[in-house]
Amino acid sequence: MRGLLIIFLLFMPLISIAFYLLMWKYSTRTETASQHQMSYRTRFRNRDKVLYYANRFKNNFTKLGNQMKAINSPDERRKMIGDFAKKYVLLVHFYML
């Protein structure tokens, strides 16, 4: 159980780094002056989308922690942590492309 917790805690910084990289990617695009107005709105929306996913991740992580307190079986906890990490690693990978 302690090993799974350590592995899961290693995923947390990686996922947060990926979210910060996404925010940096969408906030530092350079366009020509004629495209400035349209690109500014697009960048703002993309930044908001990344922040939305970060907040959703935080809420789901809190919900997972509350569910973990109610479960006594280590196998169920391991499966729950694996599913959670898999879902967010795939989500981050999809948006990094």
C-alpha positions as CSV (number, residue, x, y, z in Angstrom):
1,M,0.0,0.0,0.0
2,R,2.8,2.4,0.9
3,G,4.5,1.7,-2.5
4,L,1.3,2.5,-4.4
5,L,1.0,5.8,-2.5
6,I,4.6,6.7,-3.3
7,I,4.0,5.9,-7.0
8,F,0.8,7.9,-7.0
9,L,2.5,10.9,-5.4
10,L,5.1,10.8,-8.1
11,F,2.3,11.1,-10.7
12,M,0.9,14.3,-9.1
13,P,3.9,16.6,-9.9
14,L,4.2,15.2,-13.4
15,I,0.5,15.9,-14.1
16,S,0.7,19.4,-12.6
17,I,3.9,20.1,-14.7
18,A,2.0,19.0,-17.8
19,F,-0.9,21.4,-17.0
20,Y,1.6,24.3,-16.5
21,L,3.3,23.4,-19.8
22,L,-0.1,23.4,-21.5
23,M,-0.8,26.9,-20.0
24,W,2.6,28.1,-21.2
25,K,2.0,26.7,-24.7
26,Y,-1.3,28.4,-25.1
27,S,-0.2,31.7,-23.6
28,T,3.0,32.3,-25.6
29,R,1.9,31.9,-29.1
30,T,3.1,34.7,-31.5
31,E,1.0,35.9,-34.4
32,T,1.1,38.8,-36.8
33,A,-0.4,42.1,-35.8
34,S,-3.4,41.6,-38.0
35,Q,-4.3,38.4,-36.3
36,H,-3.7,39.8,-32.8
37,Q,-7.4,40.4,-31.9
38,M,-8.6,37.0,-32.9
39,S,-5.6,35.1,-31.5
40,Y,-6.0,36.9,-28.1
41,R,-9.5,35.6,-27.7
42,T,-8.4,32.1,-28.7
43,R,-5.5,32.1,-26.3
44,F,-7.7,33.3,-23.5
45,R,-10.2,30.5,-24.2
46,N,-7.4,27.9,-24.4
47,R,-6.0,29.1,-21.1
48,D,-9.4,28.9,-19.5
49,K,-9.8,25.4,-20.9
50,V,-6.6,24.3,-19.2
51,L,-7.5,25.9,-15.9
52,Y,-10.9,24.1,-16.1
53,Y,-9.2,20.8,-16.5
54,A,-6.8,21.6,-13.6
55,N,-9.7,22.5,-11.3
56,R,-11.6,19.4,-12.4
57,F,-8.5,17.3,-11.6
58,K,-8.3,18.8,-8.2
59,N,-11.9,18.2,-7.4
60,N,-11.7,14.6,-8.7
61,F,-8.6,14.0,-6.6
62,T,-10.3,15.2,-3.5
63,K,-13.3,13.0,-4.3
64,L,-11.0,10.0,-4.8
65,G,-9.4,10.7,-1.4
66,N,-12.8,10.7,0.3
67,Q,-13.7,7.4,-1.4
68,M,-10.3,5.9,-0.4
69,K,-11.2,6.5,3.3
70,A,-14.3,4.4,3.0
71,I,-12.6,1.4,1.2
72,N,-10.7,-1.2,3.3
73,S,-9.6,-3.6,0.6
74,P,-6.0,-2.8,-0.7
75,D,-6.9,-4.3,-4.1
76,E,-9.8,-2.0,-4.6
77,R,-7.7,1.0,-3.5
78,R,-4.9,-0.1,-5.9
79,K,-7.4,-0.4,-8.8
80,M,-9.0,3.0,-8.0
81,I,-5.6,4.7,-8.0
82,G,-4.6,3.0,-11.2
83,D,-7.8,4.0,-13.0
84,F,-7.5,7.6,-11.8
85,A,-3.9,7.9,-12.9
86,K,-4.6,6.2,-16.2
87,K,-7.5,8.6,-17.0
88,Y,-5.4,11.7,-16.4
89,V,-2.2,10.5,-18.0
90,L,-4.3,9.8,-21.2
91,L,-6.0,13.2,-20.9
92,V,-2.7,15.1,-20.6
93,H,-1.2,13.1,-23.4
94,F,-4.2,13.9,-25.7
95,Y,-3.9,17.7,-25.0
96,M,-0.1,17.7,-25.4
97,L,-0.4,16.6,-29.1
